[in-house]
Amino acid sequence: MLRDASSPSRRLVQPALRILRTSYPSAPLGIRRQELDNVLSVLRMAIEIAGRDRHTNWKKLWSEMDSTWLRIFVSKSRGVQDIPLQQAFAKAFLLEATTPGRVSHAAIECLAIVSPKDWKTFTAVCEFTCCIGGRITPVILNCEDAVYRAKDLDAQLVDNLIAVGLVVRGGTGDIYSLKMPDAGLRVQYFQEPEFTVWPLRSPIPRDYFGRVLVQPYPLDTALNVGVLDFTQTGRILGHMTPCKSVDGFTDYLKHAWKEHLDG
C-alpha cells in the first residue's frame, strides 16, 4: 500500500508514528492497527487538501505544533472511520498547524462525538450561511420552506445539532435579528454578488386584527436572520464542512427581505 517512497503517504508514515509516540509516551504500541490507519488517513487527507505543496516542511510543521493539542487530536481522530469526518479532522489539523490557537480543544472534542448524520445536517446548515455586516450568520428562516426541505432540514435534525453543541436556537422559537445601521448591512452569500439591506425609513402599514395601523415595529430597523445561531464551537467547525452554495437561496432571501432592499 505504501510502496512509492516519494508519495506523500509514504513520507507521512514516520512523522505520523512520531506524533503517536509523543501523544502516548507511556504506551507507544498501545494503538490498534485500525486506529493507526484512521490517523494516517486523516494526515494523508491534510496533505491532499493542502495541494501536496512540495515547499511545505511537514516535519517542521508538526514538530512545532502544541503537544497537548496533538494528543487530543490523535486521541479523538483515531476512532473516526467516516470519510467526511476524517476530512473535517484533516482541515482542523491544517488550520491549527498554520494558525496556532485557531481550533480549540473543545472543537476537536465536539467533532469526535458528532455522528455522520449530524455532520451532514450541520453541513446543510452551513450551506445557508451568509456574511452579513461582516458577521458569519446561518440564515434559517423557516425549516418548512422548500429551499430548506430540499436539503432535508427539519426541526428534529436541528435539535440534534443543538444537543451536540453546534448551534443554538432562540428562546421558545424567537428569531435572531441584526440591527441595521443607517448605512445598511452588506450581505454576501458565498461567491454570489453582494447586496445591501436597509432599515425602513418610515413604518409600513400593518394589519392589526382588522385595523390597518402605521407605527414603528422592531424589524423595521433590525433584520430577521432566522431561528438559529452558531455556538463558538460551531463557528469554528463550520470551516471544516464541505458546504457549497444552494441554487436560488439568494432569490429566496431577497424575497423574504424585499422591504429592506430599497435604501
C-alpha positions as CSV (number, residue, x, y, z in Angstrom):
1,M,0.0,0.0,0.0
2,L,3.0,2.4,0.7
3,R,5.4,1.2,-1.9
4,D,6.1,4.6,-3.6
5,A,8.8,6.1,-1.4
6,S,8.2,9.5,-3.0
7,S,4.5,9.6,-2.3
8,P,3.0,11.8,0.4
9,S,1.6,8.7,2.0
10,R,5.0,7.1,2.3
11,R,6.7,10.2,3.6
12,L,3.9,10.6,6.1
13,V,4.4,7.3,8.0
14,Q,7.4,8.1,10.2
15,P,6.3,11.6,11.2
16,A,2.9,10.2,12.0
17,L,4.4,7.5,14.2
18,R,6.4,10.1,16.0
19,I,3.2,12.0,16.6
20,L,1.7,8.9,18.1
21,R,4.7,8.2,20.3
22,T,4.7,11.8,21.5
23,S,0.9,11.5,22.2
24,Y,1.2,8.2,24.0
25,P,4.7,8.1,25.6
26,S,3.7,5.5,28.2
27,A,2.2,3.1,25.7
28,P,3.7,3.8,22.2
29,L,2.4,0.5,20.9
30,G,-1.0,0.7,22.5
31,I,-2.8,2.0,19.4
32,R,-4.6,-0.6,17.3
33,R,-3.9,-1.1,13.6
34,Q,-7.3,0.3,12.6
35,E,-6.7,3.3,14.8
36,L,-3.3,3.9,13.3
37,D,-4.9,3.6,9.8
38,N,-7.5,6.2,10.8
39,V,-4.9,8.7,11.9
40,L,-2.7,8.1,8.8
41,S,-5.8,8.6,6.6
42,V,-6.6,11.9,8.3
43,L,-3.0,13.1,7.8
44,R,-2.9,11.9,4.2
45,M,-6.1,14.0,3.6
46,A,-4.4,17.0,5.2
47,I,-1.6,16.8,2.6
48,E,-4.1,16.3,-0.3
49,I,-6.2,19.3,0.9
50,A,-3.0,21.4,1.1
51,G,-2.4,20.6,-2.6
52,R,0.7,18.5,-1.9
53,D,2.7,21.6,-1.7
54,R,6.4,20.5,-2.0
55,H,7.6,23.6,-0.3
56,T,5.7,22.7,2.9
57,N,8.1,21.4,5.6
58,W,5.7,18.9,7.2
59,K,8.3,17.6,9.7
60,K,8.9,21.2,11.0
61,L,5.2,22.0,10.9
62,W,4.3,19.0,13.1
63,S,7.3,19.4,15.5
64,E,6.2,23.0,16.3
65,M,2.6,22.2,17.0
66,D,1.4,22.3,20.6
67,S,1.9,18.8,22.1
68,T,-1.3,19.0,24.2
69,W,-3.4,19.8,21.1
70,L,-1.7,17.0,19.2
71,R,-2.5,14.5,22.0
72,I,-6.2,15.5,21.9
73,F,-6.2,15.4,18.1
74,V,-4.8,11.9,17.9
75,S,-6.9,10.6,20.7
76,K,-10.1,11.9,19.1
77,S,-9.3,11.2,15.4
78,R,-8.1,7.6,15.9
79,G,-11.6,6.3,16.3
80,V,-13.1,8.1,13.3
81,Q,-13.6,6.0,10.1
82,D,-16.3,8.0,8.4
83,I,-14.7,9.7,5.4
84,P,-16.4,13.2,5.6
85,L,-15.5,13.4,9.3
86,Q,-11.9,12.3,8.6
87,Q,-11.8,15.2,6.1
88,A,-13.1,17.5,8.8
89,F,-10.3,16.4,11.1
90,A,-7.8,16.9,8.3
91,K,-9.0,20.5,7.8
92,A,-8.8,21.1,11.5
93,F,-5.2,19.9,11.6
94,L,-4.2,22.2,8.8
95,L,-6.0,25.2,10.3
96,E,-4.3,24.7,13.6
97,A,-0.9,24.0,12.1
98,T,-1.0,27.2,10.0
99,T,-2.8,29.3,12.6
100,P,-2.0,28.1,16.1
101,G,-4.8,28.5,18.6
102,R,-7.5,28.7,15.9
103,V,-9.0,25.3,16.6
104,S,-9.9,24.9,20.3
105,H,-9.7,21.6,22.3
106,A,-13.5,21.8,22.7
107,A,-14.0,22.0,18.9
108,I,-11.9,18.8,18.4
109,E,-13.8,17.0,21.2
110,C,-17.1,18.1,19.7
111,L,-16.1,16.9,16.2
112,A,-15.3,13.5,17.7
113,I,-18.8,12.9,19.0
114,V,-20.8,14.2,16.0
115,S,-22.4,11.4,14.1
116,P,-22.1,11.2,10.3
117,K,-25.8,12.0,10.0
118,D,-25.5,15.1,12.3
119,W,-22.4,16.2,10.4
120,K,-24.4,16.1,7.1
121,T,-27.1,18.2,8.7
122,F,-24.6,20.7,10.1
123,T,-23.1,20.9,6.6
124,A,-26.5,21.7,5.2
125,V,-27.0,24.5,7.8
126,C,-23.6,25.9,6.8
127,E,-24.8,26.0,3.2
128,F,-27.4,28.6,4.3
129,T,-24.7,30.8,5.9
130,C,-24.1,34.4,4.9
131,C,-21.6,37.1,5.8
132,I,-23.9,39.9,7.0
133,G,-22.3,43.1,8.0
134,G,-19.0,41.2,8.5
135,R,-20.6,38.5,10.7
136,I,-20.9,34.9,9.6
137,T,-24.6,34.0,10.2
138,P,-26.7,31.0,9.5
139,V,-30.0,32.1,7.9
140,I,-32.6,29.5,8.7
141,L,-35.9,31.4,8.5
142,N,-38.3,28.5,8.4
143,C,-37.4,24.8,8.0
144,E,-40.7,24.2,6.4
145,D,-39.9,26.3,3.4
146,A,-39.0,24.4,0.2
147,V,-35.4,25.7,0.0
148,Y,-34.6,24.1,3.3
149,R,-36.6,21.0,2.9
150,A,-34.7,20.3,-0.3
151,K,-31.6,19.9,1.9
152,D,-33.5,17.6,4.3
153,L,-33.5,20.0,7.2
154,D,-36.2,19.6,9.8
155,A,-36.8,20.5,13.4
156,Q,-35.7,17.1,14.8
157,L,-32.4,17.2,12.9
158,V,-31.7,20.7,14.1
159,D,-32.4,19.7,17.6
160,N,-29.7,17.1,17.3
161,L,-27.2,19.8,16.4
162,I,-28.3,21.8,19.4
163,A,-27.7,18.7,21.6
164,V,-24.1,18.3,20.5
165,G,-23.4,22.0,20.9
166,L,-23.0,23.2,17.3
167,V,-25.9,25.6,17.1
168,V,-28.3,27.3,19.5
169,R,-32.0,28.3,19.0
170,G,-33.7,31.4,20.0
171,G,-35.7,31.0,23.2
172,T,-39.2,29.5,22.6
173,G,-38.5,29.8,18.9
174,D,-37.8,33.5,19.0
175,I,-35.9,34.9,15.9
176,Y,-32.5,36.4,15.9
177,S,-32.1,39.8,14.4
178,L,-29.3,42.1,13.4
179,K,-29.6,45.9,14.0
180,M,-29.3,47.7,10.7
181,P,-27.3,51.0,10.7
182,D,-28.4,53.9,8.5
183,A,-25.7,52.8,6.0
184,G,-27.4,49.4,5.7
185,L,-25.9,45.9,6.1
186,R,-24.0,44.2,3.3
187,V,-25.0,40.6,2.6
188,Q,-22.6,38.2,0.9
189,Y,-23.6,34.6,0.1
190,F,-20.6,32.5,-1.0
191,Q,-19.3,34.0,-4.3
192,E,-22.7,35.5,-5.4
193,P,-23.0,39.2,-5.9
194,E,-23.2,41.2,-2.7
195,F,-26.3,43.2,-1.9
196,T,-27.3,45.6,0.8
197,V,-30.4,45.6,3.1
198,W,-31.5,48.9,4.6
199,P,-33.6,49.9,7.7
200,L,-37.0,51.2,6.7
201,R,-37.1,55.0,6.6
202,S,-40.7,55.0,7.8
203,P,-43.1,52.4,9.3
204,I,-45.2,50.4,6.8
205,P,-48.9,49.9,7.2
206,R,-49.7,46.6,9.1
207,D,-52.9,44.9,9.8
208,Y,-53.7,44.5,13.5
209,F,-56.9,42.5,14.0
210,G,-58.7,44.1,11.0
211,R,-57.3,47.6,11.6
212,V,-54.5,49.0,9.4
213,L,-52.1,50.9,11.6
214,V,-48.8,52.7,10.8
215,Q,-46.5,52.5,13.7
216,P,-42.8,51.6,14.5
217,Y,-42.1,47.9,14.5
218,P,-38.8,46.3,15.8
219,L,-38.0,44.6,12.5
220,D,-38.3,48.0,10.6
221,T,-34.7,48.7,11.7
222,A,-33.5,45.1,12.5
223,L,-33.1,42.2,10.1
224,N,-34.6,38.8,10.7
225,V,-31.8,36.3,10.3
226,G,-33.8,33.2,11.5
227,V,-34.1,31.0,14.5
228,L,-30.6,29.6,14.8
229,D,-27.1,30.8,15.5
230,F,-23.7,29.1,15.7
231,T,-22.1,28.3,19.1
232,Q,-18.5,29.3,19.4
233,T,-17.6,25.7,18.6
234,G,-20.0,25.6,15.7
235,R,-18.5,28.7,14.2
236,I,-15.0,27.1,14.3
237,L,-16.2,23.7,12.9
238,G,-18.2,25.4,10.1
239,H,-14.8,26.0,8.3
240,M,-14.3,22.2,8.3
241,T,-17.5,21.3,6.3
242,P,-17.6,20.8,2.6
243,C,-20.5,23.2,2.3
244,K,-21.4,24.9,-1.0
245,S,-23.9,27.5,-2.2
246,V,-27.6,26.5,-2.8
247,D,-29.1,27.5,-6.1
248,G,-31.9,30.0,-5.6
249,F,-31.1,30.9,-2.0
250,T,-30.2,34.5,-2.7
251,D,-33.5,35.0,-4.5
252,Y,-35.3,33.4,-1.5
253,L,-33.5,35.9,0.8
254,K,-34.3,38.9,-1.4
255,H,-38.0,37.9,-1.4
256,A,-38.0,37.5,2.4
257,W,-36.2,40.8,2.9
258,K,-37.8,42.7,0.0
259,E,-39.0,45.5,2.3
260,H,-35.3,46.3,3.1
261,L,-33.8,46.3,-0.4
262,D,-34.5,49.9,-1.3
263,G,-32.3,52.3,0.5
